[in-house]
Amino acid sequence: MSNTFRLGGDLNVNRLGFGAMRLPSKDGMGRPARDPEAGRAVLRRAVELGVDHIDTADFYISHGGAVRANTLIREALSLYPANLVIATKVGPIIRPDGLHHGTPSDMRGFVETNLDGLGVDRLDLVYLRVGAMTPPHGESLAERFEALAALREEGLIRHLGLSNVDTAHLAEARAIAPVAAVQNQFHAAQRDDADVLAACEDSGIAFVPFFPVGGGRELDDERLAKVAARHNATVSQIGLAWLLASSPVTLAIPGTGSLAHLEENMAAATITLSEEDLADLA
């Protein structure tokens, strides 16, 4: 199975990338800030280790917005490497009273804010994020996706994606404009969206799990521990290796603000799971 994937048919990326959510704050969005220089160091090292696909969002911020993932990416990596693909998400609005979702008319502002924050003229990949932690079944995303498709036609976006969706959402969006990637919660211990992965594989669409190693909760799975011991690896590394082995369209974007964890995550790309391993993890 190839270690690279042609995202949107024209952007060749390594299948093991990097997620920027934990750069501003160790404990997640809106929590106390990390040292910004630590985040910049992680980003520079990630690129040194071969990362050419970074996943971010304008709403990846520390408490009070003191540290922002997009700002760290711009400061650490611009002038950007020619082969670097930066994906971002739009849709959610984080307010003191909780999570809200933007309307179609908000999409231009979201996109322009990401353009400014990253310091680019065009965004490589923009996901429309819907719902909270599970897909909002039965909710139409057509008008919001149409607004993003219009911005793509203007040249502000190269490729469009969807996040936190079901197969009906994917079909609805594809009737409007091409979908290059889908980002849903999926990992070795959470496989509920296997039908979405199958739909992506059938159509050559990238499937990019968020929380690929459990989202801050250790992957507590005896099957993973057994295979990890066999490879002298960590459970998280086997979780990442399993994702990459699960389908040729799967990309992994583990995130961290720690150099040590970054090195550990990137080493997962060197692990080749055997048929016995895959059977144990089935």
C-alpha positions in Angstrom: 0.0 0.0 0.0 1.4 3.4 -0.9 2.7 5.8 1.7 1.3 8.8 -0.2 -2.1 9.9 -1.5 -3.1 12.3 -4.2 -5.5 14.6 -2.4 -8.1 16.0 -4.7 -6.4 14.3 -7.6 -3.5 16.8 -7.7 -1.9 17.3 -4.2 0.4 14.4 -3.4 0.8 14.1 0.4 2.3 11.6 2.8 -0.4 9.7 4.5 0.9 10.5 7.9 0.4 14.2 8.5 -0.1 16.5 11.5 -3.0 18.0 13.4 -2.6 21.5 14.9 -5.4 21.5 17.5 -3.2 20.9 20.5 -0.6 23.5 19.5 -2.3 26.5 21.2 -3.3 24.6 24.4 -2.3 21.3 25.9 -5.8 20.4 27.0 -7.8 21.4 23.9 -9.5 24.4 22.4 -10.1 27.4 24.7 -7.9 26.1 27.5 -4.8 27.8 29.1 -2.1 28.6 26.5 1.1 26.7 25.8 4.4 28.5 25.2 4.0 29.7 21.5 7.7 28.9 20.8 7.1 25.3 21.8 4.4 25.1 19.1 6.6 26.7 16.5 9.3 24.2 17.3 7.0 21.3 16.9 5.8 22.6 13.5 9.4 23.1 12.3 10.3 19.6 13.4 7.2 18.1 11.8 8.2 19.4 8.4 11.8 18.1 9.0 10.3 14.7 9.6 8.4 14.7 6.3 5.1 16.2 7.2 3.6 17.8 4.1 -0.1 17.9 5.3 -1.1 20.0 8.3 -4.7 20.2 9.5 -5.8 23.3 11.3 -8.7 25.7 12.0 -9.1 29.3 12.9 -11.0 28.3 16.0 -8.0 26.3 17.3 -7.1 28.8 20.0 -6.1 29.0 23.6 -8.2 30.7 26.3 -8.9 34.2 25.3 -7.3 33.7 21.8 -3.8 34.5 23.1 -2.3 31.7 21.0 -3.8 30.6 17.7 -2.8 27.6 15.6 -3.0 29.5 12.3 -0.7 32.2 13.6 1.8 29.6 14.8 1.8 27.9 11.4 2.4 31.2 9.6 5.1 32.2 11.9 6.9 28.9 12.0 6.7 27.8 8.4 6.3 30.8 6.0 7.7 31.1 3.5 5.8 27.9 3.1 7.5 24.8 1.6 6.2 24.4 -2.0 4.9 20.9 -1.2 3.1 21.8 2.0 -0.7 21.3 2.0 -2.7 23.1 4.7 -6.2 22.0 5.4 -8.6 24.0 7.5 -12.2 23.8 8.8 -15.0 26.3 8.9 -18.5 26.2 10.3 -18.3 26.2 14.1 -18.5 29.4 16.1 -17.1 29.1 19.6 -18.8 31.4 22.1 -18.8 31.6 25.9 -22.2 30.0 26.0 -21.1 27.1 23.8 -20.9 25.8 20.2 -22.8 27.5 17.5 -22.8 27.0 13.7 -22.4 29.6 11.0 -24.9 30.3 8.3 -24.2 30.2 4.5 -23.6 34.0 4.7 -20.9 33.4 7.3 -18.8 31.2 5.0 -17.0 34.0 3.2 -15.9 35.6 6.5 -14.7 32.2 7.8 -12.6 31.7 4.7 -11.2 35.2 4.7 -10.2 34.9 8.3 -8.3 31.7 7.6 -6.6 33.3 4.5 -5.4 36.2 6.7 -4.4 34.0 9.6 -2.3 31.7 7.5 -1.0 34.5 5.2 -2.0 32.8 2.0 -4.0 33.8 -1.1 -5.8 30.4 -1.5 -6.6 27.7 0.9 -5.6 24.2 -0.2 -8.5 22.4 1.4 -11.5 23.7 3.4 -13.7 21.3 5.3 -17.3 22.2 6.1 -17.7 21.1 9.7 -21.2 20.3 10.9 -22.7 19.1 14.2 -20.8 18.6 17.4 -19.1 15.2 18.0 -21.5 13.0 16.0 -22.9 13.5 12.5 -26.2 15.5 12.6 -28.2 12.9 10.7 -31.0 14.3 8.6 -29.7 17.9 8.7 -29.1 19.4 5.3 -25.7 21.0 4.6 -26.5 22.0 1.0 -26.7 25.8 1.4 -23.5 26.0 3.5 -21.6 23.8 1.0 -23.0 25.8 -1.9 -21.5 28.9 -0.3 -18.1 27.3 -0.1 -18.4 26.0 -3.6 -18.9 29.5 -4.8 -15.8 30.6 -3.0 -13.9 27.8 -4.7 -15.1 29.0 -8.1 -13.7 32.5 -7.1 -10.3 30.9 -6.6 -10.1 31.3 -2.8 -10.3 27.5 -2.2 -8.6 24.8 -4.1 -10.5 21.7 -2.7 -13.5 21.2 -0.6 -14.1 18.7 2.2 -16.7 17.6 4.8 -16.3 16.9 8.5 -18.5 15.0 10.9 -20.9 13.7 8.2 -22.8 10.6 7.2 -23.1 9.0 3.8 -26.2 11.0 3.0 -24.4 14.3 3.7 -21.6 13.1 1.4 -24.0 12.3 -1.4 -25.7 15.7 -0.9 -22.5 17.6 -1.1 -21.1 15.7 -4.1 -24.2 16.7 -6.1 -23.1 20.3 -5.6 -19.3 20.2 -6.0 -16.4 17.7 -5.8 -15.5 16.5 -2.3 -11.7 15.8 -1.9 -11.8 14.6 1.7 -14.0 13.6 4.7 -12.9 14.1 8.3 -14.8 12.1 10.9 -14.0 10.7 14.3 -12.5 7.2 13.7 -9.8 5.2 15.3 -9.0 1.6 16.2 -11.4 1.6 19.2 -14.1 3.8 17.5 -15.1 2.4 14.1 -18.8 3.5 13.8 -18.2 5.4 10.5 -16.9 2.4 8.6 -19.7 3.0 6.0 -18.4 6.5 5.4 -14.9 5.2 4.9 -16.2 2.6 2.4 -18.0 5.3 0.5 -14.8 7.4 0.4 -12.7 4.4 -0.8 -15.2 3.6 -3.6 -14.9 7.2 -4.9 -11.2 7.9 -4.2 -11.9 10.5 -1.6 -9.5 10.9 1.3 -10.8 9.8 4.7 -9.0 11.7 7.4 -9.9 10.6 10.9 -9.9 13.2 13.7 -8.8 11.9 17.1 -6.8 9.1 15.3 -5.3 7.9 18.6 -8.3 8.5 20.9 -8.5 12.3 21.3 -6.5 12.6 24.5 -7.9 9.4 26.0 -5.5 6.4 25.8 -6.5 3.8 23.4 -7.5 1.1 25.9 -7.7 -2.0 23.8 -6.2 -5.4 24.5 -5.9 -6.1 20.8 -3.7 -3.0 20.3 -1.6 -3.8 23.4 -0.9 -7.3 22.1 0.2 -6.1 18.7 2.2 -3.2 20.3 4.2 -5.7 22.4 4.9 -7.8 19.3 6.4 -4.7 17.5 8.1 -3.1 20.6 5.9 -0.1 19.9 3.4 2.0 21.8 -0.4 1.5 21.6 -0.8 4.8 19.9 1.8 3.9 17.2 -0.1 0.7 16.5 -3.3 2.7 16.4 -1.8 4.9 13.7 -0.3 2.0 11.8 -3.7 0.3 11.8 -5.4 3.4 10.4 -2.9 3.6 7.6 -3.4 -0.1 6.9 -7.2 0.0 7.0 -7.6 1.6 3.6 -5.4 3.2 0.9 -7.5 6.4 1.2 -7.0 6.9 4.9 -4.7 9.7 6.0 -3.7 10.2 9.7 -3.3 13.6 11.3 -2.2 13.0 15.0 -1.7 16.2 16.8 0.6 17.2 19.7 2.4 20.1 21.2 5.2 17.9 22.4 8.4 17.2 20.4 8.7 13.8 22.0 5.2 12.8 21.1 5.7 14.1 17.6 8.7 11.9 17.1 6.8 8.9 18.5 3.8 9.6 16.2 5.9 10.0 13.1 7.8 6.7 13.8 4.4 4.9 13.3 4.9 5.3 9.5 7.8 2.7 9.8 5.6 0.0 11.3 4.3 -2.6 8.8 1.5 -4.7 10.3 1.5 -8.4 9.3 -1.6 -10.4 8.4 -1.5 -11.8 11.9 -1.5 -8.3 13.3 -4.4 -7.2 11.2 -6.4 -10.3 12.1 -5.8 -9.6 15.8 -7.0 -6.0 15.3 -10.0 -6.9 13.2 
